[in-house]
């Protein structure tokens, strides 16, 4: 069915697709009536197949960001399954869920399905992910219970070989696991012969990782800003996992994150993490290769494969660490390592900015580090800050952030207290908006080109630079438009495909996909302020980002300053969604919109038409069809007829008015003419009488 374009003019809001049909397909949103939402126990049905029991937790299968509960497959009662209940406002990896559902590689916990359902203990909707249960349990648990053991002789064949397959598979699809760690490995079988990776889709990439499993640059970020990463990050995590399993304990268990990062900056990650432990000699070469801080020198799939096959792989290159000849004094301490100094600058911004502006700092970079290029970059930064002293480029935060990149370009972006990799921008701003209500940080970071600045200063270039620059340019374009469907709200949903809609109207609905939107709005109608439009800036942006159709004409109508056109824009957009997605009737939502149609009805000029519409609207509201309601109140033919009738009435009125004026004008002219004729007659008689008198006087004198 071809879509008809939405049109706007001064008299009417839109022209509807008159051939819209009533939808027939269920959207699948499983939400109980409001009266049932007090229950905190009981089963939940997902996809009309999986029974998730909220009264049967499985803590042994919990993920850091998702609790596990028992699941029964209604199509296979003997199948052991469990569900992970995601944190409602935490973005998930929806793209990976869809991928795993259609194409599951070996070596990963078997994935069954996912959906958004109402979860009684939370009192709201959330995402639930269904997996097959690993019958052998968690690897570290079985090792701790001494049910099995992994020696250096078992690592290659029983651990690395089966786990390298999914790492390679994900890499070939342009993805990465990003949740590889010792406590996320499971035995699929009771005999404990098959090891698989556990869940990685219930949280943003790297979010659940202890920092020892993250390369140093990603370990320095906040949890949400670690970024999607690459296969090299998975290889690093695999190397750390091998070390923890072979040792049988975590060597960093009693070391704080701050101390661990500093030790890794000074010594290198392998030495900082395992330098004080007794790593078996056969494991030294592969672990050093995998836990290399230089991504270019770190082992990849090929090197690990060579090691597994007994071939000698290249020795890991050791990138020289720049050390200053003389320490730089800052806050009473001397710093020879520029990476550590950069971290201290970022932790003490006002003092750092003062020191950076002094000539002594650039001189230290030149003389003690012997780096003319960096010294010039420092001078240019300070000069630009002076030139733009009234702008953000002259602020302490900006200066320190840029100098930190110059001193340590491998470190993450550190600005305004936020630490993130550029490919972690999406989850970072999503969590700030969802959990802290801070949307402005997303716009501020982008409008000030903070990620672009980091990418520009990378040497060698960051692996995703072209794609990231293109993405950030597109997002800045959305920021430049303030209409509904754009702005910072559009940015949030474009960069985070799994972010639930953050509209206050949908606060507990966890609407992740466009198919869930209309059913959720229909349910919310019973407890929302129906004097307000059901489409706010968040919902408009959510639709624009998730709906794969051109809705610009609808958004343009919604942005209109005329109330009736804005209302029609909302109705037309919702009706288009209902028609295109073939979704069922929504009595609540239809009633909500129907109650707001007064200005639209009053935009008609014909009183009979208005009265008929007021009579017909309640009938269609009870049918729950937005498409029919839209066709009723903004029917193109009815609009044209009303407009023609109004124009005809205007012409008739003008003709009558002209005729009246002509009649009134003719009467006035006769009066004026009569007055003039009388005046002329009187003047003539006066002249004749005067002449007669003169003649008589002359005759009298003659006599």
PyMOL commands that set and color helices and strands:
alter all, ss='L'
color gray80, all
select helices_A, chain A and resi 34-36+59-61+94-102+139-144+155-172+182-184+211-213+216-219+223-225+231-247+257-267+269-274+281-290+301-308+338-347+349-357+359-367+372-387+392-394+396-407+422-436+440-447+450-456+465-479+487-495+504-506+514-527+537-546+552-558+563-580+587-594+598-602+607-623+626-633+636-702
alter helices_A, ss='H'
color red, helices_A
select strands_A, chain A and resi 43-46+50-57+66-73+76-86+111-119+124-132+137-138+185-187+195-197+323-330+333-337+413-415+418-420
alter strands_A, ss='S'
color yellow, strands_A
deselect
rebuild
show_as cartoon
